[in-house]
Amino acid sequence: MPTSGPHEVAFAIRGPITHADLPGLCDRVCALLRTSGDVVACDVASVDPDAVTVDALARLQLAARRLGCEVRLQNASAALLEVVELMGLTHVLAERTPRPQGVFGSQTLGFGRASAGNPPAMTDFTLKNLGDVEDMAVQGGFSESQEARFPGTDLGLDTLGVSYQIVKPGKHHAFGHRHEQAVEVYIVLSGSGVFHLDDDEVEVERLDAIRVGPKVTRGFEAGSDGLELLVFGERMPGDAEIVEAFFDE
């Protein structure tokens, strides 16, 4: 039934999202937008807060704007919004304001289906200041070169791994490491340096984001201003392998 004022379509995206999912997801959403109005509420409560997800949401926003629509995030976690901010996309991916009752229509779409008519869930979030997380570099005996804080347990994470790391000026990671299956995304929060990837060296600076696939040995070397890093990846206990002499090779 026609309504006055802005019309809204709501849909949900269920994660995890991979790069291979992006074209199909954009096509499905664009098909919906061709018959919808100008406000699109995207429920992202079940997605992983990583760079691939933010890339997907940014592409959806671009597709929506080409059709005269706008995507607004709904039920975004604090972790997801942090990644959006770190990637410089806050102005692109805005949060949705509460919906007035009885004004908008809604549909569901995504990797999983939400039942129509369900009441909104209670807000689910965990807040932890990374500075309050134990520095495992002290416990491991390599605090002269770096800091390493792993807030996954504090945040109640099951499948997502996250760490906050600092490589001190002129120093490098105490060792390299690689994974058998897990993919990791590294985001440079501040500073600059060199990212060693097997036999390759990549210069990095503030706000660079780097995806690293399995089996690649990696480690950072900081420049004169040090390096501050945020790392996301799949949480797979026993999947990592330490490479002690990586920086000696």
C-alpha positions as CSV (number, residue, x, y, z in Angstrom):
1,M,0.0,0.0,0.0
2,P,1.5,3.4,-0.9
3,T,2.7,5.6,1.9
4,S,3.7,9.2,2.1
5,G,7.2,10.2,2.9
6,P,10.4,8.1,2.6
7,H,10.0,4.4,2.0
8,E,12.3,1.9,3.6
9,V,13.4,-1.6,2.8
10,A,15.1,-3.7,5.5
11,F,17.3,-6.7,4.9
12,A,19.8,-8.7,6.9
13,I,23.3,-9.9,5.9
14,R,24.5,-13.1,7.6
15,G,28.3,-13.7,7.8
16,P,31.0,-14.6,7.4
17,I,31.4,-12.9,4.1
18,T,34.3,-13.8,1.7
19,H,35.6,-12.0,-1.3
20,A,33.9,-14.6,-3.5
21,D,30.5,-13.6,-2.0
22,L,30.7,-9.9,-3.0
23,P,29.5,-10.0,-6.6
24,G,26.5,-12.2,-5.8
25,L,25.6,-10.2,-2.8
26,C,25.7,-6.9,-4.7
27,D,23.5,-8.4,-7.5
28,R,20.9,-9.6,-5.0
29,V,20.7,-6.3,-3.2
30,C,20.6,-4.3,-6.5
31,A,17.7,-6.5,-7.7
32,L,15.8,-5.5,-4.5
33,L,16.6,-1.9,-4.8
34,R,15.2,-1.6,-8.3
35,T,11.8,-2.0,-6.8
36,S,12.3,-0.3,-3.5
37,G,12.4,3.3,-2.1
38,D,15.2,5.5,-1.1
39,V,16.2,4.3,2.4
40,V,17.7,0.8,2.9
41,A,18.2,-0.5,6.5
42,C,20.9,-3.2,6.5
43,D,20.9,-5.4,9.6
44,V,24.6,-6.3,10.2
45,A,24.2,-7.9,13.7
46,S,25.5,-11.3,12.4
47,V,28.5,-10.3,10.3
48,D,32.2,-10.5,11.2
49,P,33.8,-7.1,12.0
50,D,36.6,-7.3,9.4
51,A,37.8,-5.5,6.3
52,V,36.1,-7.9,3.9
53,T,32.7,-7.1,5.5
54,V,33.3,-3.4,5.4
55,D,34.4,-3.7,1.7
56,A,31.1,-5.5,1.0
57,L,29.0,-2.8,2.7
58,A,30.9,0.0,0.9
59,R,30.1,-1.7,-2.4
60,L,26.5,-2.0,-1.5
61,Q,26.4,1.7,-0.6
62,L,27.9,2.5,-4.0
63,A,25.3,0.4,-5.8
64,A,22.5,1.9,-3.8
65,R,23.6,5.5,-4.5
66,R,23.7,4.7,-8.2
67,L,20.0,3.8,-7.9
68,G,19.1,6.9,-5.9
69,C,19.0,5.0,-2.6
70,E,21.0,5.1,0.7
71,V,22.2,2.2,2.9
72,R,22.2,2.7,6.6
73,L,23.6,0.2,9.1
74,Q,21.4,-1.4,11.7
75,N,22.5,-3.3,14.8
76,A,26.2,-2.7,13.9
77,S,28.6,-3.9,16.6
78,A,31.1,-1.5,18.2
79,A,33.9,-3.7,16.6
80,L,32.4,-3.3,13.1
81,L,32.0,0.5,13.5
82,E,35.7,0.6,14.7
83,V,36.8,-1.1,11.5
84,V,34.6,1.2,9.4
85,E,36.3,4.2,11.1
86,L,39.8,2.8,10.7
87,M,39.2,2.3,7.0
88,G,38.1,5.9,6.7
89,L,34.5,5.0,5.6
90,T,32.4,6.5,8.5
91,H,31.1,9.2,6.0
92,V,30.1,6.4,3.6
93,L,28.5,3.9,6.0
94,A,26.3,5.7,8.5
95,E,24.3,4.1,11.3
96,R,20.5,4.0,11.0
97,T,18.4,6.1,13.4
98,P,15.5,4.3,15.2
99,R,12.6,3.6,12.9
100,P,9.3,5.3,13.6
101,Q,6.5,2.8,14.2
102,G,4.2,2.2,11.3
103,V,6.0,4.4,8.7
104,F,8.2,2.0,6.7
105,G,7.7,-1.3,5.1
106,S,10.3,-4.0,5.4
107,Q,11.7,-7.2,3.7
108,T,14.5,-9.6,4.5
109,L,17.4,-10.6,2.3
110,G,20.8,-11.9,2.9
111,F,22.9,-15.0,3.6
112,G,20.4,-16.0,6.3
113,R,16.7,-15.1,6.7
114,A,15.1,-13.2,9.6
115,S,11.5,-14.0,10.5
116,A,9.1,-11.1,9.7
117,G,7.5,-9.6,12.7
118,N,10.1,-10.6,15.2
119,P,10.6,-8.0,17.9
120,P,14.0,-6.2,18.0
121,A,16.6,-8.1,20.0
122,M,18.3,-6.7,23.1
123,T,21.5,-4.8,22.3
124,D,24.4,-7.3,22.5
125,F,27.8,-5.8,23.0
126,T,31.0,-6.0,25.0
127,L,33.3,-3.0,25.7
128,K,37.0,-3.5,26.6
129,N,39.7,-0.8,26.5
130,L,42.7,-2.4,24.8
131,G,45.1,-0.7,27.2
132,D,43.6,-2.8,30.0
133,V,44.3,-6.1,28.2
134,E,47.4,-7.9,29.4
135,D,50.5,-7.3,27.3
136,M,51.7,-10.9,26.4
137,A,55.0,-9.5,25.2
138,V,56.0,-9.0,28.8
139,Q,55.0,-12.5,29.7
140,G,56.9,-13.9,26.7
141,G,60.0,-11.9,27.4
142,F,60.1,-9.8,24.2
143,S,58.7,-6.5,25.5
144,E,61.9,-4.7,24.4
145,S,60.8,-4.9,20.8
146,Q,57.0,-4.9,21.0
147,E,53.6,-5.1,22.8
148,A,51.0,-7.7,22.0
149,R,47.5,-7.7,23.5
150,F,44.8,-10.2,22.6
151,P,41.3,-9.2,23.8
152,G,39.4,-12.1,22.3
153,T,38.6,-13.7,25.6
154,D,37.7,-10.4,27.2
155,L,35.3,-9.7,24.3
156,G,33.8,-13.2,24.4
157,L,34.8,-13.9,20.8
158,D,34.5,-17.5,19.5
159,T,35.5,-17.5,15.8
160,L,37.1,-14.1,15.4
161,G,40.7,-13.4,16.5
162,V,41.8,-9.9,17.2
163,S,45.0,-8.4,18.6
164,Y,46.5,-5.0,19.3
165,Q,50.2,-4.7,18.7
166,I,52.9,-2.1,18.9
167,V,56.3,-2.6,17.3
168,K,58.7,-0.1,18.9
169,P,60.8,2.4,16.9
170,G,63.6,0.7,15.0
171,K,62.6,-2.7,16.2
172,H,60.9,-5.7,14.6
173,H,58.6,-8.4,15.8
174,A,60.4,-10.9,18.0
175,F,59.7,-13.6,15.5
176,G,57.7,-14.3,12.3
177,H,54.7,-16.6,12.1
178,R,52.4,-18.2,9.6
179,H,49.0,-20.0,9.6
180,E,48.0,-23.3,8.2
181,Q,44.4,-22.2,7.2
182,A,43.6,-18.8,8.8
183,V,43.5,-15.5,6.9
184,E,44.5,-12.4,8.7
185,V,43.9,-8.7,8.1
186,Y,46.5,-6.2,9.4
187,I,45.5,-2.5,9.8
188,V,48.2,0.1,10.5
189,L,46.8,2.6,13.0
190,S,49.8,4.8,13.2
191,G,53.5,4.9,12.3
192,S,55.3,3.3,9.3
193,G,57.7,0.5,8.5
194,V,58.2,-2.6,6.4
195,F,56.0,-5.7,6.4
196,H,58.0,-8.8,5.6
197,L,56.0,-11.5,3.8
198,D,58.1,-14.6,3.0
199,D,60.8,-13.1,0.7
200,D,58.9,-9.9,-0.1
201,E,59.1,-6.6,1.7
202,V,56.2,-4.1,1.6
203,E,56.4,-0.5,2.9
204,V,53.4,0.4,5.0
205,E,52.0,3.6,6.6
206,R,49.1,4.8,8.6
207,L,45.7,3.3,7.6
208,D,47.2,0.7,5.3
209,A,45.2,-2.5,5.4
210,I,46.8,-5.8,4.3
211,R,45.2,-9.2,3.9
212,V,47.6,-12.1,4.4
213,G,46.7,-15.6,3.3
214,P,47.6,-18.9,4.9
215,K,51.1,-20.3,4.8
216,V,52.7,-16.9,4.3
217,T,55.3,-16.1,7.0
218,R,54.9,-12.6,8.1
219,G,56.3,-10.0,10.5
220,F,56.6,-6.2,10.8
221,E,59.7,-4.0,11.1
222,A,59.0,-0.5,12.5
223,G,60.5,2.7,11.2
224,S,61.8,5.6,13.4
225,D,58.2,6.4,14.6
226,G,57.2,2.8,15.5
227,L,54.2,0.9,14.3
228,E,50.7,0.5,15.9
229,L,48.7,-2.4,14.5
230,L,45.2,-3.9,14.8
231,V,45.0,-7.5,13.5
232,F,41.8,-9.5,12.7
233,G,41.7,-13.1,11.6
234,E,39.9,-16.4,11.9
235,R,40.3,-17.9,15.4
236,M,41.7,-21.4,14.9
237,P,43.6,-22.7,18.0
238,G,46.8,-24.6,17.0
239,D,46.7,-23.1,13.5
240,A,49.7,-20.8,14.0
241,E,53.4,-21.7,13.6
242,I,56.2,-19.6,15.1
243,V,59.2,-18.9,12.8
244,E,61.9,-18.0,15.3
245,A,64.7,-17.0,12.9
246,F,62.6,-15.2,10.3
247,F,64.3,-11.8,10.7
248,D,67.8,-13.4,10.7
249,E,67.3,-15.0,7.3
